Amino acid sequence: MPTLRPTGTNPTRPANARFASRCPAAAKSTAWRSALKAEEDPAQGTVALDGSVHSQDLRGRDLVLFLAEVEKDFLVRATTFLRKELAVRALITNMNGWTNHATSQQVRSAMDFVDDHFYVDHPQFLEQPWRLPSRCPNTSPVAGGAGGGRHLAFTRLLDKPFT
């Protein structure tokens, strides 16, 4: 019987519990000061998880840290499930998306190898969105002045293969 189970759908409680284990409520109240809404109390675990992963404010930073911790927990549980219960011997990786934060490095450290990439071009759908026919002009983003893979360089870990 598989042991990999979802942890729930409402992230506010687990996020508050994680924050409380790292940072006492009084310290969070002090650190957040004016960022707390009137109905939010770290001691009660009622701080909303409503930041943006693209912002640099306290909510955004705590959200990014929380998501990295959840991702690492998932990776460890999924890897354990795949290897022990299904006897999978393949190398395991994840996180080749478009949002890379420094906190994601702790997640990548638990992978067998690091994979991150960018696309040279995307298809252009000629008649309907996401329906054939399509074309792909293969225009080089580097030739067009874009940085290419430069924004991915920091995702590499020197002790892991990188693709």
Secondary structure, DSSP 8 states (H G I E B T S, - for coil): --------S--HHHHHHHHHHHS-HHHHHHHHGGGS-TT--GGGT-------TT--SHHHHHHHHHHHHHHHHHHHHHHHIIIIIS---S------SS---TTHHHHHTTSSSB-----S---EESSSTT-S-EE-----TTTTT--GGGGGGGG--TTS-B-
